[in-house]
């Protein structure tokens, strides 16, 4: 969390999004405890996040963020309480509205126990209730709760014990642990694998049953291998991501080990649900996970997939992170079963994506286009086709992202912030985040013949080191104008060092180019 705070203080919007998604659940528990109303609590959290974003620069010690943010949440609660009170919606009532009326006696009984447990916990004193809710209902660790509430871990353990003891005397059940299990899992062991902390933290708010695993990877960048878990390949990937995207190698390696440890225990679940979107960021991640599961013995575990590319009322859908908790709740149970056919197809996509010969992916997409369009992997064709268009073009050596960026500057988008919004909206099927896009923007400003210039950053090495980077002036150089007009080739002017899946292109040479007219990659003679 400290890394997100430090990056957010330097203007990294993506880091603040991850940070806010991580602390939202804790803030909600505190807000609801003071306000007793679902909507007011959500409003307080939203206002607190906005206030924190506006004042993050004033925070001197990142380690103090949890307590600092809690103070903001409490202040927003007091502000809302001073307003004229409206009709309050208790948490228990909200749960009843959200859940459909069960039609089976067993499910009805299960729901009744859930409501009993909710009410019993709500009747505890605040010092016992809040730790119980954070630990059992929202899944935060003792260490995270300790930092947020400013209490020693030993004190928290004592309060959890006292809370369980009081509940045991109040609830007509012999096994309190089983009651909490029933509440958290709703009677079935499920694992939900999602693509980001924002979505993961929302799902933990009781939207779905079971555990949530956030898969933290960015397979749309850096070197890709069929087996990315192999030691040598993983270390190379870690080194490249650190050098090009400032992702600490040690942190990356530790994160990979932890998420692989968790996913390797999938056999304890009745069902694993994959939550993904239409863009390359997600489709490459989905392909890898299907490839991985294709190599496992699933046994009695059912594998399911929820994958969407649009949502009612959202004109330009970027991803699940845009959706509110209520909107995400409408997707519950709409997933499709993943069978041997989908596993094999996903594995083929991953292997072709990891190949150093881009024709393998192009040929696979052409051969499987109809099969992809009519199945659970309907978004894969467009996403991976757009991936191939990232290769340097035969016309001017620009990939689709660089071409779109230069054209946007020529059309008047004159700051990094405007460029990011324009390019990621136009190329939304790539699913680029800010870190990935800044890497590409940096390459366009590099070398003795840059195609772009950013005011105050003659050769951009790390945008976070440039004050007010997002609003600096961006202009086309003479070389940029020539390349954009097709009068010069980018690779004659600038060296590149880029990975496109399993393909690595370096220097002024590019053995592979993208032929937009043919709609496929072609071998290209070396530039003298």
N, C-alpha and C positions, 0 to 999 in steps of 0.2 A: 504493500500500500504506500510506503514512503516514496517509492520510485514514482508512482503516479502523481503524488503530491508535488514532488520536486519538478516533474515535467510539466504539470499543469501550471505551476507558478511561472514557468517560462513561456507560457502561451500555448501549450499543447492541448488543443480541444479534445482530442481523442483520449488523452490521459485523464482529463477531468470527467469525461463520459464514463470511463472505466471506474474511476474513483467513486463517482456518484452512484453508479449501479451497485457497487460493493457495500456502501454504507446506507443505502436507502432503506433496507429492511430494519436495521437498528434504529434509524431515525423514526420510522413508522411506529415501532413498538413504543418508543418514548412519547411520540405525539399522541397516539391513540390513548395511552395511559392517562394523559392529562386532559384530552378533549372528549373521549368517549364516543367519538363519531367518526365513521369511516371516511366520509368526504372531507370533513374538516382536517382530519389527520393527514390525508393525502395533500390537501392544499398547504398545510403547514410545512410538510416535507419539501414540496416543490418550491415554496417561497424561501425556505432555508437554503436549498441548493443554489438558488439564484443569488442569494445574499453571499453565500460562501464563494461562489464564482467571482462575484464583483470585488470581494475583499481578500481574496486568497493571497495577494501580494503582500498584505500586511502581516501575514503569519510568519513569524521569525523562525520558529522551530517546527519543521514538518512533523516531528514526533508528537507535537502537541495538538495535531489536527483533530483527533477524536473528541477530546474534551472541548476544544474550541468550537467544533461543529455542533456538539450537543447543546452548548450554550445558545447557539443561534436557533436551533430547533425549539428550545424552551421559550426563547424570546418570541418566536413566531406564534407559538401556542398562546402565549399571554396576549398577543395582539389580536388574535382571532377571538379569544374569550371576551375581549372588551367590546366586540361587535354585538349587535342585536342577535340573540340566539334564534336559531331556526329549528326546523324539525330534525332531530338527531336520529341517525341510523346506527344502532348498536352493531358491534362486530358479529354477534351471534345472528342477528337478523340479516345482515349482509350475507353471511354464509348460507342462510336458508334461501335467500333470493337467488344466489349464484348456483345452488345445486338443484338439479331437476328432481321432481318427486319420484322416489324409487318405486319400482313396480314389483319388486321381489322382496319377500319377507326378510330374507337374510340381509339384503342391502339396507332395508329400512332399519333393522335392528342395529346394524353397524353405524348408520348415520345417527341414530339416537344416542349411542354411546359417545360418538364424536361431539355431539352437542352438549351432552352431560359434562364431558371433560373440559370443553371450552368454558362452560359456565362455572365449573368448579375452580379452574385456574383464575378466572376473572374475579372470583370472590376472595382470592388471597390478598394479603397486604402487598403494596407496591414493591417493597424490597424483595419479596419472594416471587411475585408474579412476573416482573420484567425479566429477571434471569431465566426463569422457566420458559417463557415465551421465546426469548432469543435463542436458547439452547435447543429446546425440543421442537418448537414450531418452525423456526427459521433456519436452524442448522448451523449457527455460528459456533466457532470453537471457543473454548474457555478463555484462551489468550486474547482473542478478538474482543470478547465481551468485557474482559478485564480492562483493556485499554480504553474502550468506549465509555464504560461506566465509572472508570477510575477506582476500581476495587481490586484488591489482591486476588489471585486465583484461589488461594486457600479459602478466602471469605466467600467467593462464589460457590465453591464446592459445598461449603456448609449451608448456604442458602438453598442450593438445589436439593440437598439432603433434607433440610427442614421442610421445603415445599413438597417433596415427595411424601414425607411422613404425614403432613397435614392432609394431603390428597388421599392418602391411603385410608385415613380415618373417615373421610367424607364420601368417598366413592364406594358403591356396592360391588366392587370387583376385587378378586383375590390377588390378581397379578397386575400391579400398577404398570410394570414395564411393558406388558402386553397391551395395556390400554394406550400408552403413548405410541407404541408401534402401530396400533390400529389407527390412531389419529393421523400419524405421519404418512402411513402407507395406504390407508383406506382399505386394508384387507388384502393387498396384493403387493408383492415386491417388484418395483419398477425402477429402471435407471433411465434418465433422460439425458442425452448428450447434446449439448448446444454449442453455438459458435462464439459466444462472448459473455462476459460477466453481466452486462446489462440485461440480456434475456434470462440468463441463469438466475440472477437475483430476483427478477420478477416472478419466475416460475416457483421460486421458493416461498412465495407469499401465499401458498395454499392453492395455487392454480392447478397444480397437477399432484398426483400421488407419487411417492417414491423419492429417490435421490436424484440430484442434478450434478452432472459432470460437465464443466466448461472445458472444451477442447481448445487449448491455446496454441495455435499454430498459424502460419501464414504461408501456405504452400504455393501461393501465387507469386512468391518472391524467393530468391535464393536457390541454391542447387537442390534438385529433386532426384531421389534414387528410388528404385523399386523397393528396397528395404532401407528406409531412412533410419531405422533403429540400429543398424550395423555401426560399430564403434567408430571406424575411420570415417565413414560417410557422415555420421552425425557430427563429429568434431569439425569436419570441413564446413558443414552447413552452419554450425554455431559461429565459426570464425567469419564466414561471409556475412551473416546477418549482423554480427557485431560491427564489422567494418563498414557496411553499407547502410544499416538502419539503426545503429546505436543500441541494439538489443544486447545486453551483457551476456557473454557466452556462458559464464558459470550459471547465471540465472536461467538461461534457456535450457541448458543441459539438465539442471535440477528439475525444472518444470516438466520436461519430457519424461524423465524417470518417474515422477509422481503420477502423471496422468496415465502412463502405461501400467503402473502398478494398480491403479484403480480399475482401468478397463479390463485388465487380466482377470479380475474377479467377477466378470459378467455372469458366470454360471450360477451365482447365488440369487439372480433375479429371474422372475417369471417372464419379464418382457423388457427389452431395451428399445427405446424410442429415439430416433435421430431427428433433430429439429434443424432444418436447413433452408436456404433460400436459393434464388435463381442465378446468382452471380458466380464469377470464377473463383472468388475467395472461398465461397461455400461449396461450390461443385467440386473443386479440387480436394477440399477437406472430406467431402462425402465420398468421393472416389477412393481416397486412401482408406477410410474406415470400412467401406465395403470390401476393399482388397484385403484388409486385415481380418475382418470377420469371415471372409471366404476361406481363409487358412485355418479357421478354428472349428472345433466340434461344438456346435451350438447346444446339443443335447435337448433339454426341455425348454430352453430359453427361446422365446419368440422375438424376432427382430422386426421393427416397424419403422416407417419413415413418414415424416411430415415435411413437405417441401413446397413452398409457395413463391409466386413471383408477383403477386398483387394482393391488395386488400381493399374491400369496399370503402369508399370515402377518401382514400389516399391516392392523389393524382400521380405522383411519382414515387413508387415504392422502392426504397433502397434495401429494406430488410426488417427482420423481426424486431430489432431494437427500436423501431419507430412506434411500435404498437404499445398501447396502454395495457395494464393488467386485465382490464375488462375485455379488451379486444383479443388478447392472448387466450383468455378463458374460452372464447367462442371456438378456438381451434382444438380444444381438448377433445380427444377421442376421434379426431378426423383423420388420423394417420392410416397409411396403407401397410399391408403386410409385405415384408421383404422376403422373397423366396430365393431358391438357387439361381434362377434366371437373372435376377437383379444383382445378386452377389457376383456372379461370373461376369456380367457386363460391367459392373463397377470396377472389378479387378482388371479387366481389359483396358478400361479407360485410364486407370492409374499407371499401368505398365507402359502404355503408349505415351502418356504425358511425361513419364520419367525417362523416355528414350532419348538419346542424343541425336536421333534421326527424326525430325519433325514430320516426315512423310508417314511414319507409322500412325501418328494420331490423325492426320488428314485422311488416310486410307480407312482407318477404323470408323471415323465419323461418316464418311461417305457410305461405307458398307452397312452401318447400323442406324442410319438416319431414321428410317421408318420405325424400326424397333424402339429407338429411343423416344421418338415423338409420341408413341402410343402407350408408354409405360410410366413407371414411377420416376424414371430418370429423364423426364421430358425436357428439363432445362439444360441438360448436359451438352447437347449439340451446339446451341448458340454460345454457351459460356466458353467451351473449348475452341470453338471457331474464332471467337474474339481473342482468345489467348494467342492463336497463331498469327493474328493480324498485328500482334505486338512486335513481331520480327521486323528488322529493317526492310523497308520496301525497295523494290527494284527501281522505283522512279527517282527517289531522292535520299534513300538511306534512313528515312524516319519511320519509326513504328507508329501505330495508331495513336498512342498516348502522346508522343512527341509532336506528331503532326497536328493533333487537335490542340495541343498547348500553343504551338507557334501561331496557328490560325486564330486562336482566341486572343492572343496578344495583338495580332494584326487588326482584329476587329474591335479593339478598345479595352479588353480586360487587362488592366494595367497594374494589378497587385497580386501577390501570391494567393491572398484570400479569395479574390474574385476568380482567379484561375482555377483554384481548387474546386470551388462551387460549380463553375461552368464545365470543367472537364469531367468531374465525377458524375455530374448530372447527365451529360451527353454520353458518357461511356459507363453508365450505371451497371451494365452487365459484367464489368470487370470487378466491381465491388472494392475499389481502392480506398484505403484509409489514408489519413494525412501523412503518416510516416512513409508509406510506400510511395505516395505522390511526391513528397519532398525529395526523396531519393532520385526520382526521375528528373525533377526540376533542377536538382544540383548538377546532374550530368550535363544539362544543357548550358550551364554557366561555366563549365570547366574548360581548362586548357588555354592555349594561346589564341585559339580562334573560336571563342564561345558563340553560341547562337542567340543567347539571351544575356542581358545584363540586369542585375538587381542593384538598385541604388544602395551604396554602402557595403556591398559584398561583391568585390571584384571577381573572386572565385569562391563560391559558396562551399564551405566544408561542413558546417553544422548550422542549420538555420536557427537553432536555439541560442546560438552565440550572438546573433544579430538582433539588437534592440528593435522592438516593434516590427519584426520581420514580416508579419502578415500584411502590413500596410505599406511596405516599401514599394517604390516605383519599379516596374518591370518594363523593359523595352527590347525590341528586336535589334540585333546588331546587323551590320551589313552582310555578314556571313549568314545570319539567320534569314534575312530577306532573300538571299540568293538560293538557299536550300528550299525555302518555302515556295519559291517561284519555279523550282526544278532546274535552275541554272547551275547548281552545284550539288554534290553528294555529301551528305553529312559525314560519312565515314572517311571521306578524303580530308575532312577538316578536323574531326575529332576522333580520338580513340574511344572505344567502348570496352566495358568489361561487365557483361550482363549474362545472367542465367535466365533461360526461358524454359521452365520445366527442367528436363534433363539435358538441354542443349546449352553449351557455354560458348559465347562469342566474345573474342578479345581483339584488342588492337584496332588497326585500320582495316583489317580483313574481316569479311563475313562470308563464311562458306555457304550460308543459307540466307535467302531473302524471301520476302512475302510478295507474291504476285497477285495483286487484287483482282486483276482481270480474270485470271485462271481460278482464283479462290483457293489457292494452295501454296505451300512453300516450295521453292525451287532452289537448286544448287546455283551458286553464283561464282563467276570467275574472280579470283583474287585481284584486289586493286593494287596496281603498281604505285 
